[in-house]
């Protein structure tokens, strides 16, 4: 059996794998850590999800912008005006107000500014401002300034919406804000209102009323202080006059003057007697302590009171006791010498006792004398004290009256001076508030902020679209990306056929109807996308890769016979079958395509061959396959080495012909004439034709369409074929559009290669 083209010679179809000649570091090909790889896959998946549903996300974002525009048409604009004030602290030293005002307390600049802020925000000031604005001339209703109302007034449509003045006033007062500007004495007041001019008017009126209230409160406080001081001064004056009369009565009216500056003779004598009395008391206490010590210690007398005789007796007694201690032992008490010494010791002890008794008697006499002296001094002191106290009492009373009169006169003068100063202060109109910038009507509203709201609405809409996109992706079950069929079906993915969307893979500047094959014959729609006449066609290269995967999947000794089917309808199996046949034929293999879809034949249209005689005729037994294939059964196509057996025509049902043994005979006959046999069959899930054909083939190839075929359909089709013991060679992902899946750079390397190839060709032609 000849399975390779004539000019192939002994050249093998599968060249040996070349070994790399350049050395490389294995670390350069080391895989990423699992965490980095997982994070990269997550980010890539998120990006593809957003790109896949970009039109949904953009649509919802634009819907959000449109909703914000519609909302702005009826939204009342809010205008904000500002005014700034400088707050000065009161000068308490001016007119000595700090000592006049009983409520004045020292405060720092920060506390003063915070106090002023709270006063500006007070309800009483708001009421005064509202009463002032209400008393002035104002319209009962204010026209609304929303976009729709302005448009109605512009075109002259009557009946525009209005706002009651009281509602405008209340809302403006609620929106008033006061804040300190940094670490300064400046305060900023902001007022928001639906009417720009009213916002400035309210803000300026508020400041005016605040200044008036500040001046009134401080003026009235100073006046009350002055009046109070005058009343107190009058009372003090009356008290001073009463004190003067009591002083005159106390001195008898003769002008007696008593002074405390010099001491009288009696007072001097009293102080001297007091000093002697203290000394006598100290001497008596000392003698009494000595007597107590002597009485409690009978062995001797207190130190410093011993006489010379008492000391000599003590020394003699000590000497005798030492002599006795020196001779006893060895001598005994019966020894005359010892007896003599004992007698002398007894005599010395008696003398010592006499001296002690004499000392105690002398000490007792001194104590009695000291005590008697103390009593005499105490009686004299008491008499002198009684004499002096009478004089001092009268002088103290007069001095007390004099001091009271002087104090009340001084207090009267002070209160009178302070009352005059308070009166001057109440007459002054000095303000502690200075207006830096008056409020002016703003020209631009702060709300609604159309740009910010539009951007926010756009972002919210985009986020909502992204959420819906992620939800749809998490709940989708279709196969979309290359590699998913292997991941979920556990079968090899033989190829990925790109989608010819938007004419991207078609020759530029030429309509489809004018695309020609290699024999300048118009191609069908199924073959146009591959551009087999072009040396750089992305779709054609994809089919070439798929055919190589098919040839490498299995290499039997006889011809390869494969059934090509799909889980459902509309997944492009006929297009894939026809282009696979073209790709295999361009590899130098003899290929025959059989249209096994007798219910809905279309392979003859894909390759532009007549459908007058075909598979139905074989299955009905009208063809003799014993010797060779009959003429006219295998239709030639525009591509050398590629033939087609169409489905044929007939009125019988396809199920009546499926189990004919003629199909096996046909495959046997074809295996001797062709290298590859591809059978195009109906979908597997709902029609049994593919299962019948597949049992007599070497394997089945499933066509799945990107974004159409679900995982469940593909797995069910695979399970059906495996239960029938039909080996599933693999799957081909058809109509893959990387731009839809968010992977628009999937074929960038091929485009770059194609452009480089075209530029090289142009250089060769021009040279």
Protein Blocks (a to p, Z undefined) as FASTA:
>chain_A
ZZbdfklmmadfbdcddddfbdcdfklmpccdfklmmmmmmmmmmmmmmmmmmmmmmmmm
mmmmmmmmmmmmmpccddddddddddddddfkggolmmmmmmbccddfklmmmmmmmmmm
pmklmmmmmmmmmmpccdfbdcdfbfklmmmmmnopghiacddfklmmmmmmmmpccdde
hjbfbdcdddddfbfklmmmmmmmmmmmmmmmmmmmmmmmmmmmmmmmmmmmmmmmmmmm
mmmmmmmmmnnonopacdfkbccfklmmmmmmmmmmmmmmmmmmmmmmmmmmmmmmmkbc
cehiacfklmmmmmmmmmmmmmmmmmpcfbdfklmklmmmmmmmmmmmmmmmmmmmmmmm
mmmmmmmmmmmmmmmmmmmmmmmmmmmmmmmmmmmmmmmmmmmmmmmmmmmmmmmmmmmm
mmmmmmpccdfbdcfbdcdddfbdfbdcfklmmmmmmmmmmmmmmmmmmmmmmmgcbdfb
ghklmmmnopacfbdcddfehhlmpcehiafklpccfkopacdfklmmnommbmbdfklm
mmmmmmmmmmmmpccfbdcddddddfbehkopmmmmmmmmmmmmmnopacddddfblklg
cklmmnopaffbcfklmmnopaccklmccehklccdfbehiacddebjafbdfklmmmpc
klmmmmmmmmmmpmbdcdddddfklpcklmmmmmmmgbdcddddehkacfklmmmmmmmm
mmnopacfbdcdehiafklnopaklmmmmmmmmmmmmmmmmmmmmZZ
